[in-house]
Amino acid sequence: MSKIRTWGDIPKRMKAVVNHAPGDFRLEEVDVPEIGEGEVLLRVGGCGICAGDVKTFRGAPRIWGGEGQPASISTPVIPGHEFYGQVVALGEGAGEKYGLELGDWAVSEQIIPCGGCRYCLRGQYWMCEVHNIYGFQKGVAEGGFAEYIRLPETARNYKLPEGFCLRLGPYVEPLGCAIHAVERADIQLEDFVVIAGLGTLGLGMLQTARLKHPSTLVAIDLKSKRLDLAKRLGADLVLNPLEEDVIERVKSLTDGYGCDVYIHASGSPQGVVQGLSMIRKLGRYVEFSVFNEPTTVDWSIIGDVKELDVRGAHLSPYTYPLAIKFLADGAIKADEILTHEFPLVEFQKAMEVAEKDEEAIKVVLRP
């Protein structure tokens, strides 16, 4: 029998938000997960509400299937993948594998790689063919909208350093994704860079791109509060498409050529069209969005007209250590990005705020 080490009293039951169907999230009392060899049990300190969680709640075809899309979710399941927590139980070998001790604070990458598919075997684990992600597969990858969470044997877990501001714990996952997107953009010193969409991810991308020292860094959004924050966080120029022709403005600042790099994080189809129009010939376009609807563009722009380098960005491969470091040493700021906190029992209000409140950027649930 596998040896389990525990820290403090662990209850048998816990409160958790359970996703049963689109629009049907319920606060329930469920069993605290049991762990086995190589696994970890965290007492959740907090979990951010991702835009993907809101889209899951609203029944987005990209997640639930339909309209030609395969389903990426199985229910009933506990949502939430932007979590951190305190280690309260360690399965045999888990402490040594992850450098964790009982009582440590830790985070886990959102994907739980299978370890056996062609992508995992080639080190490309973030594209795992099985693709279990916390909060999406019942019984396999239950998420962090709960008091406790099990980190399976193949999870990728990281200790938060001593003195780490725990309030920032829910931002490690979004920042990891933002870092990956910026790395995909291959920003050079002379580049004119545009970040479109200044939500949780876009503001992380903005700050990460600033660390690359491009010649000019432009931030685009429809919300004035986010534009003001982007200016404080390092944007050279902020633009609102509701107030001016942002395509023409960028071209006017680049001798008519357009930006060198365009990173899109708004999830808006219009943002795609905007980017393809704004970017120069031979430019680099990076897409990091989950869309609610298909996007139609003139693909001749990508090939025949501009010969663009179009790159996708998915999840946060190999970036968690950097994300933790940047937050720990203050190279990237998140205090003003984490705008709202709610207790788990108020999850419905939290979801509504995350979706509709103009002041909200990142909303966090705390058990």
C-alpha positions in Angstrom: 0.0 0.0 0.0 1.3 3.4 -0.9 2.4 5.5 2.1 0.6 8.8 2.5 2.0 11.6 4.6 -0.4 14.2 5.9 -0.2 17.6 7.6 -3.0 18.5 10.0 -6.5 17.2 10.1 -8.0 16.5 6.6 -11.8 16.3 6.6 -13.8 13.7 4.7 -16.1 16.1 3.0 -15.6 19.6 1.4 -17.5 22.3 -0.4 -17.0 22.6 -4.1 -18.6 24.2 -7.2 -19.7 21.4 -9.5 -20.4 21.9 -13.2 -23.3 19.8 -14.4 -24.2 21.4 -17.7 -24.1 24.9 -19.4 -25.6 27.3 -16.9 -25.8 24.7 -14.2 -23.0 25.2 -11.7 -23.9 24.2 -8.1 -22.3 24.6 -4.7 -22.2 21.0 -3.3 -20.7 19.0 -0.5 -18.5 16.3 -2.0 -15.8 13.9 -0.8 -12.3 15.3 -0.3 -10.1 13.6 -3.0 -8.0 10.6 -2.0 -4.4 10.5 -3.3 -2.1 7.7 -4.2 1.5 7.2 -5.1 3.2 10.3 -6.5 0.2 12.5 -6.0 -0.3 15.6 -3.9 -3.3 17.0 -2.0 -3.6 20.8 -1.7 -5.9 22.8 0.5 -6.9 25.5 -2.0 -5.9 29.0 -1.1 -7.6 30.6 -4.1 -8.6 30.0 -7.7 -9.0 32.6 -10.5 -12.0 32.6 -12.8 -10.7 32.2 -16.3 -12.6 33.6 -19.4 -12.7 29.9 -20.4 -14.7 29.2 -17.2 -17.2 31.9 -18.1 -17.5 30.5 -21.6 -17.9 27.0 -20.2 -20.8 28.3 -18.0 -22.4 29.9 -21.1 -22.1 26.7 -23.2 -19.5 27.7 -25.8 -19.4 25.1 -28.6 -15.5 25.2 -28.5 -15.7 23.6 -25.1 -19.0 21.6 -25.1 -18.9 20.4 -28.7 -21.5 20.9 -31.4 -21.3 23.0 -34.6 -18.5 20.8 -35.8 -16.5 21.1 -32.6 -15.5 18.1 -30.5 -16.3 18.3 -26.8 -13.4 19.0 -24.4 -15.3 18.6 -21.2 -17.0 15.8 -19.3 -19.4 16.4 -16.4 -20.1 16.5 -13.6 -16.8 18.1 -12.8 -15.3 20.8 -10.5 -14.1 23.8 -12.6 -11.0 25.9 -12.1 -7.4 25.7 -13.2 -5.8 29.0 -11.9 -5.3 27.8 -8.4 -2.7 27.7 -5.7 -2.8 25.9 -2.3 -1.0 24.5 0.7 0.4 20.9 0.6 -1.5 18.9 3.2 -0.8 15.3 1.9 1.9 13.7 -0.1 1.8 10.3 -1.8 4.8 8.1 -1.7 7.6 9.7 -3.8 5.7 13.0 -4.5 7.7 15.1 -2.1 11.0 14.0 -3.7 9.7 14.3 -7.2 8.5 17.9 -6.9 10.7 19.2 -4.1 7.7 19.7 -1.8 7.2 19.3 1.9 4.0 19.3 3.9 3.0 22.9 4.6 4.5 24.3 1.5 2.5 26.5 -0.9 2.4 25.2 -4.5 0.9 25.6 -7.9 0.3 23.2 -10.8 0.3 23.7 -14.5 -3.2 23.5 -15.9 -2.5 20.5 -18.1 -2.0 17.0 -16.7 0.1 15.3 -19.5 -0.4 11.6 -20.2 3.3 11.0 -20.5 2.9 8.5 -23.3 1.6 10.2 -26.5 4.0 11.3 -29.2 3.9 14.9 -27.9 4.7 14.0 -24.3 7.5 11.7 -25.4 9.0 14.5 -27.5 8.9 17.0 -24.6 5.9 18.8 -26.2 3.7 17.9 -23.2 1.5 21.0 -23.5 0.1 19.6 -26.7 -0.6 16.2 -25.1 -3.1 14.2 -27.3 -5.1 13.1 -24.2 -5.2 16.7 -23.0 -6.6 16.5 -19.5 -6.9 19.9 -18.0 -7.9 20.7 -14.4 -11.6 21.5 -14.3 -12.6 19.8 -17.5 -12.5 16.0 -17.1 -14.6 14.4 -14.3 -12.8 12.2 -11.9 -9.5 12.7 -13.8 -8.8 16.4 -13.6 -11.1 18.0 -11.0 -10.4 21.7 -10.6 -9.8 24.3 -8.0 -13.3 25.7 -7.3 -13.1 23.7 -4.1 -11.6 23.5 -0.7 -9.1 20.7 -1.7 -7.7 19.5 -5.0 -5.8 16.4 -6.0 -2.7 16.8 -8.2 -2.4 13.5 -10.2 0.9 11.6 -10.6 1.7 13.1 -14.0 0.9 16.7 -13.0 3.6 19.4 -13.2 3.8 21.0 -9.8 6.0 23.9 -8.4 6.7 25.2 -4.9 6.1 28.8 -4.3 9.2 30.4 -2.7 9.4 31.7 0.9 7.9 35.2 1.1 5.9 34.8 -2.1 2.8 37.1 -1.9 0.1 34.4 -1.8 -2.5 36.9 -3.0 -0.7 36.6 -6.4 -1.0 32.8 -6.5 -3.9 32.7 -9.0 -1.9 34.8 -11.4 0.9 32.3 -11.9 -1.1 30.3 -14.5 -2.3 33.3 -16.7 1.2 34.8 -16.5 2.7 31.5 -17.6 0.5 31.5 -20.7 1.3 35.2 -21.4 5.1 34.4 -21.2 4.7 31.6 -23.7 2.7 33.8 -26.2 5.4 36.5 -26.0 8.2 33.9 -26.5 6.3 32.7 -29.6 6.4 36.3 -31.0 10.2 36.3 -31.1 10.4 40.0 -30.3 13.5 41.9 -31.4 14.9 45.1 -30.0 13.8 47.2 -33.0 10.3 45.8 -33.2 7.1 47.8 -33.1 4.8 45.5 -31.0 1.1 45.6 -30.6 -0.8 43.8 -27.9 -4.6 43.6 -28.6 -6.9 42.7 -25.7 -5.9 43.9 -22.2 -7.6 41.3 -20.0 -5.7 39.1 -17.5 -3.6 37.6 -20.3 -3.0 40.7 -22.3 -1.7 42.7 -19.4 0.7 39.9 -18.6 1.8 39.8 -22.2 2.3 43.5 -22.2 4.6 43.4 -19.2 6.5 40.4 -20.5 7.0 42.1 -23.9 8.3 45.1 -22.1 11.1 42.9 -20.7 12.1 42.2 -24.3 12.8 46.0 -24.8 11.0 46.5 -28.2 11.4 49.9 -29.7 7.7 50.7 -29.3 5.0 48.8 -27.4 1.3 49.6 -28.1 -1.7 48.3 -26.2 -5.2 48.2 -27.6 -8.5 47.7 -25.8 -12.1 49.0 -25.7 -12.0 49.8 -21.9 -10.5 53.0 -20.7 -9.6 51.6 -17.2 -7.6 48.8 -18.8 -5.8 51.2 -21.1 -4.9 53.4 -18.2 -3.5 50.4 -16.4 -1.6 49.3 -19.5 0.1 52.7 -19.6 1.2 52.4 -15.9 2.5 48.9 -16.7 4.8 49.9 -19.5 2.9 50.6 -22.7 4.4 53.4 -24.8 1.0 54.1 -26.4 -2.6 53.0 -25.7 -5.3 53.0 -28.3 -9.1 52.6 -28.2 -10.8 51.4 -31.5 -14.0 53.1 -30.3 -12.2 56.5 -30.4 -9.9 56.3 -33.4 -8.9 54.3 -36.4 -6.2 52.2 -34.7 -5.0 50.6 -37.9 -4.3 53.9 -39.5 -2.7 55.2 -36.3 -0.2 52.3 -36.2 0.6 52.7 -39.9 1.2 56.4 -39.4 3.7 55.7 -36.7 5.6 53.1 -38.9 6.0 55.0 -42.1 2.9 53.3 -43.5 4.3 49.8 -43.1 2.5 48.5 -40.0 3.6 46.8 -36.8 6.3 44.1 -36.8 4.5 42.0 -34.2 0.8 41.7 -33.3 -0.3 39.5 -30.4 -4.0 39.0 -30.1 -5.6 38.1 -26.8 -9.2 39.5 -26.9 -11.1 36.5 -28.2 -12.9 38.9 -30.6 -13.1 38.0 -34.3 -12.7 41.7 -35.2 -9.4 41.6 -33.4 -8.1 39.1 -36.0 -9.2 41.2 -38.9 -7.7 44.3 -37.2 -4.4 42.5 -36.7 -4.1 41.2 -40.3 -4.7 44.7 -41.6 -2.4 46.4 -39.1 0.7 44.1 -39.4 3.4 44.8 -42.0 4.5 42.4 -44.7 6.6 39.5 -43.3 5.3 40.4 -39.8 4.7 37.9 -36.9 1.1 37.4 -35.7 0.5 35.4 -32.5 -3.0 34.2 -31.6 -3.9 33.4 -28.0 -7.7 33.4 -27.8 -10.7 31.1 -27.2 -13.4 32.3 -29.6 -17.1 32.0 -29.0 -17.7 32.0 -32.8 -15.8 31.2 -36.0 -13.7 33.9 -37.5 -13.8 34.7 -41.2 -10.8 36.5 -42.8 -9.3 36.9 -46.2 -6.5 34.3 -46.1 -4.8 35.8 -49.2 -3.6 38.5 -46.8 -1.6 35.9 -44.9 0.0 34.3 -47.9 -0.2 36.2 -51.2 -0.3 39.7 -49.9 2.0 39.8 -46.8 3.6 36.4 -46.4 3.0 36.5 -42.6 4.4 34.2 -40.0 1.2 33.2 -38.1 1.8 31.4 -34.8 -0.6 29.9 -32.3 0.1 30.0 -28.5 -1.4 27.3 -26.2 -1.0 27.1 -22.4 2.3 27.6 -20.6 5.1 25.2 -21.5 8.2 25.5 -19.4 7.2 29.0 -18.2 5.9 28.5 -14.6 9.4 28.9 -13.0 9.7 32.3 -14.8 6.2 33.3 -13.9 6.8 32.6 -10.3 10.2 34.4 -10.4 8.8 37.5 -12.1 5.9 37.8 -9.6 8.2 37.1 -6.6 10.8 39.7 -7.6 8.3 42.3 -8.8 9.5 42.3 -12.4 5.8 41.8 -13.3 3.0 43.5 -11.3 -0.4 41.9 -10.7 -1.9 43.8 -7.8 -4.2 45.9 -10.0 -4.9 43.0 -12.3 -6.4 40.9 -9.4 -9.5 43.2 -9.0 -12.1 41.1 -7.1 -12.2 38.3 -4.5 -15.3 36.3 -3.4 -15.8 33.4 -1.0 -16.6 30.1 -2.7 -20.2 30.3 -1.6 -20.7 33.4 -3.6 -19.5 31.8 -6.9 -22.6 32.8 -8.8 -22.0 36.5 -8.0 -18.3 36.1 -8.8 -19.1 34.6 -12.2 -21.4 37.4 -13.0 -18.8 40.0 -12.0 -16.1 38.2 -14.1 -18.4 38.3 -17.2 -20.1 41.7 -16.9 -18.5 44.1 -14.5 -16.6 46.8 -16.5 -14.2 47.2 -13.6 -13.3 43.5 -13.3 -10.1 42.0 -14.8 -9.3 38.9 -12.7 -11.8 37.6 -10.2 -10.7 35.1 -7.6 -12.7 32.6 -5.6 -11.4 31.8 -2.1 -12.7 28.8 -0.1 
